[in-house]
Amino acid sequence: MGNFESSIFRSGVWMETEGGDHWDLRVSVHDSDIATIEFKPSGSAAGRFYLGFQPRDYFNDPADHDPVDLAAESEGFSQWAAIVLGKEISPTEVRAVMAEEDVDEPVDTFVEDTVTRLLTRLGIPLPLWL
């Protein structure tokens, strides 16, 4: 059985998702296969993308969640990191870890490894469950 965890990052500290609506970043892992990354959007970004699998592919249901505009989300996340964290990460780097559509097997067997790589690249601490 995979890992199911969710935490929010606010003011440099990770806490359980019950921390309210005031957060900078939310990371949720579903069965060690999908990680949902939510951030306060900028520009045309919706503020959400996935690592590992996209839910619509994982559950084999195209109606499950809207498709992710990978270009807009990677650009938005790059801008968010610069503004909120003061960290430079290129949209190309973000795009490299994002879940593409129709993935048969993601790069990492456990999505927690991908989450760790992204958070480490941003220079922020890892939640305790990682």
Backbone torsions as a table, in degrees:
resi	resn	phi	psi	omega
1	MET	NA	136.8	-177.7
2	GLY	-82.0	179.2	-177.5
3	ASN	-87.3	139.7	173.6
4	PHE	-127.0	108.2	-177.1
5	GLU	-142.3	155.0	176.0
6	SER	-153.1	132.2	179.1
7	SER	-144.4	156.1	173.7
8	ILE	-115.0	150.0	178.7
9	PHE	-112.8	121.8	-178.9
10	ARG	-142.8	129.4	177.6
11	SER	52.5	39.4	175.6
12	GLY	82.3	8.6	-176.1
13	VAL	-131.9	139.1	174.2
14	TRP	-87.6	142.4	176.1
15	MET	-148.0	166.9	178.1
16	GLU	-62.4	158.0	-176.1
17	THR	-66.3	-11.1	177.7
18	GLU	-74.4	8.8	-177.3
19	GLY	-72.6	2.9	177.7
20	GLY	96.3	-166.9	-175.8
21	ASP	-89.2	-9.2	-177.4
22	HIS	-93.0	98.1	-179.8
23	TRP	-149.6	160.9	178.0
24	ASP	-99.0	-33.6	-175.2
25	LEU	-150.4	139.0	175.1
26	ARG	-125.8	131.9	178.0
27	VAL	-123.0	124.3	178.2
28	SER	-128.0	130.8	179.3
29	VAL	-110.9	134.0	178.5
30	HIS	-118.0	111.1	173.9
31	ASP	56.3	29.0	-179.6
32	SER	59.4	14.9	-178.6
33	ASP	-115.6	-29.4	-178.7
34	ILE	-127.3	133.5	169.0
35	ALA	-120.4	127.1	174.8
36	THR	-97.0	125.1	177.8
37	ILE	-109.7	117.7	178.5
38	GLU	-118.6	136.4	-179.0
39	PHE	-143.1	162.4	178.2
40	LYS	-71.9	117.5	-171.2
41	PRO	-70.0	158.7	172.0
42	SER	-140.5	151.1	-179.6
43	GLY	63.0	-135.8	-177.1
44	SER	-91.0	3.9	-178.8
45	ALA	-70.8	145.8	175.7
46	ALA	-84.6	-19.4	179.7
47	GLY	90.8	23.4	179.9
48	ARG	-151.1	135.6	169.9
49	PHE	-151.3	174.8	-174.5
50	TYR	-123.8	152.8	171.0
51	LEU	-114.9	153.1	-177.9
52	GLY	82.6	-102.3	177.0
53	PHE	-115.7	152.7	165.7
54	GLN	-81.5	142.6	-177.7
55	PRO	-54.2	-38.3	-178.4
56	ARG	-62.7	-30.1	177.0
57	ASP	-84.4	-43.4	-178.1
58	TYR	-59.6	-43.6	-179.5
59	PHE	-91.3	3.9	179.5
60	ASN	51.2	47.5	-178.1
61	ASP	-141.4	98.1	-178.0
62	PRO	-58.9	-20.3	178.8
63	ALA	-83.5	-9.5	-179.3
64	ASP	-83.2	104.0	-178.2
65	HIS	72.6	143.4	176.8
66	ASP	-70.9	153.5	175.0
67	PRO	-61.1	150.8	179.9
68	VAL	-94.5	130.2	173.3
69	ASP	-81.5	91.8	-173.3
70	LEU	-59.7	-38.5	-179.7
71	ALA	-65.2	-46.9	-179.2
72	ALA	-66.3	-42.3	-178.1
73	GLU	-69.1	-39.1	178.5
74	SER	-67.6	-38.6	176.5
75	GLU	-66.2	-46.0	179.7
76	GLY	-62.2	-41.8	179.9
77	PHE	-67.1	-37.9	177.0
78	SER	-61.1	-45.4	178.0
79	GLN	-65.6	-42.1	178.5
80	TRP	-58.4	-46.8	-179.1
81	ALA	-60.6	-39.8	179.6
82	ALA	-66.6	-43.0	-176.1
83	ILE	-75.9	-50.2	-172.3
84	VAL	-82.3	-43.1	-175.7
85	LEU	-99.9	-15.1	-174.6
86	GLY	69.9	25.7	-177.4
87	LYS	-113.9	138.6	176.4
88	GLU	-94.4	121.8	171.9
89	ILE	-141.6	127.9	-174.6
90	SER	-75.6	152.1	174.6
91	PRO	-56.6	-31.7	178.6
92	THR	-65.0	-41.3	177.3
93	GLU	-64.4	-41.7	179.1
94	VAL	-64.7	-46.5	-178.4
95	ARG	-59.2	-32.9	-177.9
96	ALA	-64.7	-25.2	180.0
97	VAL	-101.6	-10.4	-177.8
98	MET	-70.0	148.5	175.6
99	ALA	-73.1	120.4	174.8
100	GLU	-80.0	168.1	174.2
101	GLU	-75.5	150.3	174.6
102	ASP	58.9	39.9	177.7
103	VAL	-78.3	128.3	174.6
104	ASP	-81.3	-47.2	178.2
105	GLU	-142.1	121.7	177.2
106	PRO	-70.3	168.9	-178.5
107	VAL	-59.5	-45.4	-178.6
108	ASP	-99.6	138.1	177.1
109	THR	-63.6	-40.6	178.8
110	PHE	-113.2	125.0	-175.8
111	VAL	-62.9	-21.6	177.0
112	GLU	-58.6	-31.9	177.5
113	ASP	-65.8	-38.6	178.2
114	THR	-69.3	-41.8	177.1
115	VAL	-60.2	-45.5	179.4
116	THR	-59.1	-44.2	-179.9
117	ARG	-62.1	-43.3	-179.7
118	LEU	-66.5	-48.1	-178.3
119	LEU	-65.7	-38.0	177.3
120	THR	-64.2	-41.3	178.3
121	ARG	-61.3	-34.3	178.8
122	LEU	-78.3	-12.4	179.1
123	GLY	75.1	23.4	177.5
124	ILE	-106.4	153.1	-178.2
125	PRO	-63.9	159.1	178.2
126	LEU	-89.4	147.4	173.2
127	PRO	-64.1	155.8	-176.2
128	LEU	-58.2	-31.0	-178.2
129	TRP	-74.0	-9.2	174.1
130	LEU	-94.4	NA	NA
